[in-house]
Amino acid sequence: MVQLSRLFLRKYGNFVDNLRLYVRGGSGGMGLPRLGGQGGKGGDVWVVANKNMTLKRFKDKHPQKRFVSGAGANSSVRALKGETGKDKEISAPIGITVTADDGKILGELNVEGDRLMVAKGGAGGTLHTAFEPSRGQAKHIRLDLKLIADMGLVGFPNAGKSSLLTALSNATPEIASYAFTTLKPEIGKVLYEDYKQISVADLPGLIEGAHLNKGMGHKFLKHMERTKHLLFVVDVCGFQLASKTAYRSAFDAVQLLTKELELYKEELVSKPALLVVNKMDLPDAEDKLAELKEQLQSPQEFFDLFPEDAIPKNCITFRHVVPVSATTGLGVDHLKRCIRESLDEEAERENKAIHEERLRALRNQ
């Protein structure tokens, strides 16, 4: 356990997916009572999306995590209207959600150059304020990074997700024969002959109760929100996380993973999904695969063995069920084709929906 804790600190310590910052808009400038002058407005604080920025780099560059914009200039005989204070821009990674201390979402930055004002500068002094300026807004905000990927790998520890990501892509995650090897997200790129690239995110293995923030629960479940498709990965022979925990078959794993996603955010299970049945090089794998496929055809018939609170409201219908062996490469090329096919089908469906919406809008003009 001590070794696992040290591994967690070492591996996860290099990955940052949230930061808390202090931001303050600039104070306004003083007005000039004698001549009715108006003080300049204080500068605003903005968060701006930058594709070259990461939260780790941000943290290293700004250890104080404190951002204050410029004050507005006082009104003077030479300039009755004081100059506006200089804005402060905070470069942040693409894929950031900005929230206030009370949990209110202020906005999201999803595209290079997206801008969000997080603290407004104070007004300059005028006749209506007895020429007294106001202070700028001051608050703490939180930057939360949610990885953006075409595919998100979902699975319990030791299902072989890291090995699968290596087999599919150019990523080189740490791989070992014990649970919890992956302690930070990894992104791999699947390359195709026509130069199409698909991004795949490997997240640390979930545990039962992840929706309650057990293990690394919410820290990594949130990344599922921005993946276009889900790629469930299960061990064909099932798994047992520890000697004191129950053995779970591949079918159990599918339903429990579905339940964890559902309890965290119900709309997650409506995403298109594929099922990868891994470790097909193990003995009796073919028989266990046949059993799993039969169970998936009528999953409700097997729910009598589940506790009531472990049964998902809605079972996922997988677009493809693909048996593979990530270590030997068996089925990996077929899986790549299935991933591409599923993403292309969904893109075509979305484009068709957009086209139909535009036609309806034209008819209603």
Disulfide bonds with the S-S distance in Angstrom:
none
